Amino acid sequence: MFNEMSGEDGVVRPAYEGVARWIERTGAESLLLKTEEAEAIFRRIGITFAVYGEGGDPERLIPFDLIPRVFDAAEWRRLDRGIKQRARALNAFLWDVYHRGEILRAGIVPERLVYRNDAFLPEMVGFDPPGRVYSHIVGIDIVRTGEGAFQVLEDNCRTPSGVSYKLETRTVMMRMFPELFRQLSIEPVDDYPDMLRKTLEEVAPPACKGSPVVVVLTPGPLNSAYYEHSFLADRMGLELVQPQDLFVDEGRVWMRTTRGPLRVDVIYRRIDDDFLDPIAFRPDSMLGIAGLMQVYRSGGVTICSAPGAGVADDKAVYCYVPQMIRFYLGQEPILENVPTWRCSEPDELAHVLAHLDELVVKEVHGSGGYGMLIGPKSTKAEIAAYAERIKADPEDFIAQPTLELSAAPSVAGGGIAPRHVDLRPYCLVGAEMRLAPGGLTRVALREGSLVVNSSQGGGVKDTWVLSE
């Protein structure tokens, strides 16, 4: 595997020289003590995530690794261009499939992947969201397998989570190790909330006159990402609302306040499509705002990200993003996909079934690290059972090689050891495209694990981008 800090010859890569000196100067024992101090800060602040269905208290501290992950300026320039290119193509694809369907008629993307997709919403056909932006926050998961080998693992076009951890880990690192930030030239990330607010204000609906009123819509405190919802609302200076705080009247959305109803122009929603409006979608939804979709389609409010955007982050549709870049932008992809087999294709299905013990298999609608098979880590019985699941519904699965994800030094196993990492940058799409330096680095803290999701035992690191 590729070690991000040092090469096979043991020589520290230039980007990590400052971190390497700091590790040597501080020592493993002191870093272990500092880790406990960081956990105490996280507990006091209340930086948690929730895992349900496992019994006991679902609220847990997010595991935090003190040793930052570092990118030099040249590496980040390439990632910046590749991420923005991908976000631009994904939004072009969404506009196309809800309008002319040119990429489908050209035979580049199979129609069944779109029109039979649960995330495809007929209610969005022919509708133009402000600026033709469907996915306003695009979270692109990137893995590294070599010196310059960055690949996209998957796209998140609905409501990608985790950015609060990116910001809080930086706050904790600056508080605990201010001398590092004085000695090294590290790009700041604390302007992300301002960037997000600007993006949301830029996509105000046609009916908005004057400064737009923006709110963050949460399902409530029981949601697994509620900490992030409240954190972002607070940092942006916006109201955090639950569905019962909003209502529809006279073609607009209104917020209940102590001073009477206040018009709402933009809703940054953290609620799934199905639950947004009981009239348009699930009539049993207790979370929706009745009539919201009618107001949205009439230009009275903007929903960020747009309902129906999830069709672009389906893991089967993901396979075609390089072709989207060529079709819509006339460019070659800067960041390639991980090689992927679609089990919906008979020849590729046969290959997957014959090599299950070597592959990672995922549900096309899965998330959070659940429902996966990691062949080399699975028993024969687990592989056989998973094979039956694939045979029963091949279109529900894709497979990828078991990548040797890059590893970064981490405080683990009672000392300092390499652990596998990935990266989720957050690209904001409004009238402008914005990308804060770095992103959320997730780390598989269990030895040998390739699963970085916090719900599966993973943790987070601060991500540094060095200035020129």
ZIZI-V7065 format. One record per helix or strand of 2 or more residues. SS is the DSSP state (alpha for helix, beta for strand). FROM is the first residue (numbers start at 1). TO is the last residue. If there is no record, write none. Layout:
ss:SS from:FROM to:TO
ss:SS from:FROM to:TO
This chain:
ss:alpha from:14 to:26
ss:alpha from:28 to:45
ss:beta from:48 to:50
ss:beta from:59 to:61
ss:beta from:63 to:71
ss:alpha from:73 to:97
ss:alpha from:102 to:105
ss:alpha from:111 to:115
ss:alpha from:122 to:124
ss:alpha from:130 to:132
ss:beta from:137 to:144
ss:beta from:150 to:156
ss:alpha from:163 to:176
ss:alpha from:178 to:183
ss:alpha from:192 to:202
ss:beta from:214 to:217
ss:alpha from:226 to:236
ss:beta from:239 to:241
ss:alpha from:243 to:245
ss:beta from:246 to:249
ss:beta from:252 to:255
ss:beta from:262 to:264
ss:beta from:266 to:269
ss:alpha from:273 to:275
ss:alpha from:292 to:297
ss:beta from:302 to:304
ss:alpha from:309 to:312
ss:alpha from:317 to:329
ss:beta from:336 to:337
ss:beta from:340 to:342
ss:alpha from:346 to:354
ss:alpha from:356 to:358
ss:beta from:359 to:363
ss:beta from:373 to:374
ss:alpha from:375 to:377
ss:alpha from:380 to:392
ss:alpha from:394 to:396
ss:beta from:397 to:401
ss:beta from:407 to:412
ss:beta from:415 to:429
ss:beta from:433 to:435
ss:beta from:440 to:443
ss:alpha from:454 to:456
ss:beta from:459 to:466
